[in-house]
Amino acid sequence: MTDPSVIGRDSLVGVRVAISVSESADLARLGLTPKHCELVVAEVVRAIIIAGGTVVYGGRLKPEGFTRIFLEEAGRFRNKTEAVELCVSQTEFSALKVKKLSLIDQRLGSAGKLTLLDAAGNPVRLSEVAELDADAIDPGASLTAMREYVSSSTAARVVGGGKRAGYLGSEPGVIEEARLSAAAGAQLYIAGGYGGAAAALLSTVDASLFEWAPPGFPLDVANDDVVAALERFSRVFSQAKQNSLDSRETQLLAASHRPADIATIVVRGLSMSREI
């Protein structure tokens, strides 16, 4: 990948952007792989950091996956600002050793911040982790609490891919995160070209955005809980703050598989929103 040169380095100083991108069941039939999801995350994260913004990620701490990307991009491109905040629910960090959490915290250094959240969504120190009762938590509720924390502390969210089946909790994480961000007044930038829950969100808003897509897109038969979750999102979204994209950019973001396209649209939209 080439280094993105989207907008000026100070254009997004003080802007915190949540990232919700993961694999989907549609990747293979779109000619894509999980590696493509990693590439788009790296490109978007890089563009935001170069512009002076902070990327906030609430997900799993997998060194071979997205966590590695956040750590690498923060280390390479930060510019005197906190480039990354990794927010981890008790559901996730209770399965990890304190030593592993400490290593991630040390690797972030001054480039970022590791925020551990208990089952109620309250930040806790590394030294307090061993005192928490891991057996008493509701995994789904713990994840929701983390997502509420992220949504309340960010100005925008970038969404792509995501499961619509096999999820933990009462609804798919990407759908819940998009709804919580919209309800909190954040702008949404939904990339539909990777299918999954993100495409389902866009289809709920405007099905005409997917005239290019194969039949039955996105995959995974939605159960009643998913249908209800999409309906809740639609109600919130209709009253939510909209991003600054025009119709052409919205259509491109809904269809593109190219990381550079997605990063450019997102960062330009964020920049334009600050100027309004």
C-alpha positions in Angstrom: 0.0 0.0 0.0 1.1 3.6 -0.6 1.0 6.0 2.3 -2.3 8.0 2.1 -2.1 11.7 1.4 -5.7 12.6 1.9 -5.8 15.9 3.9 -3.5 18.1 6.0 -1.8 16.6 9.0 -3.7 18.8 11.5 -7.2 18.5 9.9 -8.5 16.0 12.4 -6.7 17.0 15.6 -9.0 16.3 18.6 -11.3 14.1 16.5 -11.9 10.6 17.9 -13.1 8.0 15.4 -14.4 4.5 16.3 -13.6 1.6 14.0 -15.9 -1.4 13.5 -14.5 -3.6 10.8 -14.4 -7.4 10.7 -14.8 -10.4 8.4 -18.2 -11.3 6.9 -19.7 -14.3 5.3 -19.8 -12.5 1.9 -16.1 -12.1 1.4 -15.4 -15.3 -0.7 -18.2 -14.7 -3.3 -17.0 -11.1 -3.6 -13.5 -12.3 -4.5 -12.2 -11.1 -1.1 -10.4 -12.6 1.9 -9.9 -11.7 5.5 -6.7 -10.1 4.4 -8.7 -7.5 2.5 -10.4 -6.5 5.8 -7.0 -6.0 7.4 -5.9 -3.8 4.5 -8.9 -1.5 4.7 -8.5 -1.2 8.5 -4.8 -0.3 8.0 -5.5 2.3 5.3 -8.3 4.0 7.2 -6.4 4.0 10.5 -3.3 5.4 8.8 -5.3 8.2 7.1 -6.9 9.2 10.3 -3.7 9.2 12.3 -1.8 11.2 9.6 -4.6 13.8 9.8 -4.0 14.1 13.5 -7.1 12.2 14.7 -7.4 9.4 17.3 -8.7 5.9 16.4 -10.7 4.1 19.0 -11.2 0.3 18.7 -13.3 -1.8 21.0 -12.6 -5.4 20.1 -10.5 -8.5 20.7 -6.9 -8.3 21.5 -5.5 -10.6 18.8 -1.8 -9.8 18.0 -2.1 -11.5 14.6 -5.1 -9.4 13.6 -6.4 -5.9 14.0 -4.5 -5.2 17.3 -1.2 -5.6 15.4 -2.4 -3.2 12.8 -3.4 -0.5 15.3 -0.1 -0.9 17.1 2.0 -0.7 13.9 0.2 2.3 12.4 0.2 4.3 15.6 3.9 3.7 16.0 4.7 4.7 12.4 2.4 7.7 11.8 1.4 9.4 15.0 2.2 13.1 15.2 2.5 14.2 18.9 -1.0 13.0 19.7 -2.6 10.0 21.2 -3.1 8.1 18.0 -5.0 5.0 19.2 -7.2 3.9 22.1 -7.8 0.2 22.5 -10.9 -0.4 24.6 -11.3 -3.9 26.0 -14.4 -5.4 27.7 -14.1 -7.6 30.8 -15.4 -10.4 28.6 -12.2 -10.2 26.6 -9.5 -9.2 29.1 -10.7 -11.7 31.8 -9.5 -14.5 29.5 -6.0 -12.9 29.1 -3.1 -12.9 31.6 -2.1 -9.6 33.1 1.3 -10.0 31.7 -0.1 -10.0 28.1 -2.1 -6.9 28.8 0.9 -5.2 30.2 3.0 -6.0 27.1 0.3 -4.5 24.8 0.2 -1.4 27.1 3.9 -1.1 27.0 4.0 -1.5 23.2 1.4 1.3 22.8 3.6 3.6 24.9 3.0 7.3 24.3 1.4 6.5 20.9 -1.8 5.2 22.4 -3.8 4.1 25.4 -5.1 0.7 26.6 -8.5 1.1 28.4 -9.9 -1.8 30.3 -13.6 -1.7 31.1 -15.3 -3.7 33.8 -18.7 -5.4 33.3 -20.5 -2.0 33.9 -18.3 -0.2 31.4 -16.1 1.6 34.0 -12.4 1.9 33.4 -10.2 -0.1 35.6 -6.4 -0.2 36.2 -4.2 -3.1 35.2 -3.5 -3.6 38.9 -7.2 -4.1 39.6 -7.8 -6.8 37.0 -7.0 -9.7 39.3 -9.6 -8.5 41.8 -12.5 -8.6 39.4 -14.9 -11.6 39.4 -14.7 -13.0 35.9 -17.3 -15.7 36.6 -20.1 -13.2 37.5 -20.2 -11.3 34.3 -22.7 -11.5 31.5 -20.6 -11.6 28.3 -23.1 -9.9 26.1 -23.9 -7.2 28.7 -20.2 -6.6 29.2 -19.7 -6.1 25.5 -22.6 -3.7 25.3 -21.2 -1.7 28.2 -17.8 -1.4 26.3 -19.6 -0.4 23.1 -21.6 2.3 25.0 -18.3 3.7 26.4 -16.7 3.9 22.9 -19.8 5.4 21.3 -20.2 8.1 24.0 -16.5 9.2 23.5 -16.2 9.4 19.7 -17.4 11.8 17.1 -17.7 9.3 14.3 -17.7 5.6 13.5 -16.4 3.7 10.5 -18.2 0.4 9.8 -17.5 -2.5 7.5 -18.2 -6.2 7.3 -19.3 -7.9 10.5 -21.1 -11.1 11.4 -24.9 -11.6 11.2 -24.7 -15.1 12.7 -22.6 -16.6 15.5 -22.4 -13.4 17.4 -22.1 -13.0 21.2 -25.0 -11.0 22.8 -28.5 -10.1 21.8 -27.5 -8.7 18.4 -24.6 -8.5 16.0 -21.8 -6.3 17.4 -21.5 -4.2 14.3 -25.2 -3.4 14.3 -25.2 -2.6 18.0 -22.2 -0.4 17.6 -23.6 1.5 14.7 -26.9 2.1 16.5 -25.2 3.3 19.7 -23.0 5.7 17.8 -25.9 7.1 15.9 -27.9 7.5 19.1 -24.9 9.3 20.7 -24.8 11.9 17.9 -21.8 10.5 16.0 -21.5 10.4 12.3 -21.6 7.0 10.6 -19.4 6.0 7.6 -20.6 2.6 6.5 -18.6 0.7 3.9 -20.8 -1.9 2.3 -18.4 -3.5 -0.2 -17.3 -6.2 2.3 -20.9 -7.4 2.9 -22.0 -8.7 6.3 -23.7 -6.6 9.0 -22.5 -3.3 7.5 -24.2 -4.1 4.2 -27.4 -5.1 6.1 -27.3 -1.7 7.8 -27.1 0.2 4.5 -29.8 -2.0 2.9 -32.1 -1.0 5.7 -31.4 2.7 5.0 -31.4 2.5 1.2 -31.7 -0.8 -0.7 -30.9 0.9 -4.0 -27.2 1.2 -2.9 -26.8 -2.5 -3.6 -28.0 -2.8 -7.2 -24.5 -3.9 -8.0 -24.5 -6.8 -5.5 -25.1 -10.5 -6.2 -28.5 -12.1 -5.3 -29.1 -12.7 -1.6 -26.6 -10.1 -0.5 -25.6 -9.9 2.3 -25.5 -13.6 3.2 -26.6 -15.2 6.5 -30.3 -15.7 7.0 -31.3 -13.0 9.5 -33.1 -14.3 12.6 -35.8 -12.4 14.5 -33.2 -10.8 16.8 -31.2 -9.5 13.8 -34.4 -8.2 12.1 -35.4 -6.4 15.3 -31.9 -5.0 15.7 -31.9 -3.6 12.2 -35.3 -2.0 12.8 -34.0 -0.4 16.0 -31.1 1.0 14.0 -33.3 2.3 11.3 -35.4 4.3 13.8 -32.4 5.8 15.4 -30.6 6.5 12.1 -33.6 8.4 10.7 -33.2 10.9 13.6 -29.4 10.9 13.8 -26.8 13.3 12.7 -25.8 12.7 9.1 -22.3 12.7 7.6 -21.1 15.2 5.0 -20.9 12.9 2.0 -22.7 13.6 -1.2 -24.7 11.0 -3.1 -21.7 10.0 -5.3 -19.4 9.4 -2.3 -22.2 7.6 -0.4 -22.6 5.2 -3.4 -18.9 4.7 -3.7 -18.5 3.9 0.0 -21.4 1.4 -0.3 -19.7 -0.5 -3.1 -15.9 -0.1 -3.1 -13.5 -2.8 -2.1 -10.5 -0.5 -2.5 -9.0 0.5 0.9 -7.7 3.8 -0.6 -11.2 4.8 -1.8 -12.7 4.1 1.6 -10.0 5.9 3.6 -10.2 9.0 1.3 -14.0 9.2 1.5 -14.0 8.8 5.3 -11.3 11.3 6.1 -12.6 13.9 3.6 -16.0 13.5 5.1 -14.7 14.0 8.6 -12.7 17.0 7.6 -15.7 18.6 5.8 -17.8 18.1 8.9 -15.4 20.1 11.0 -15.6 23.0 8.6 -19.4 23.2 8.7 
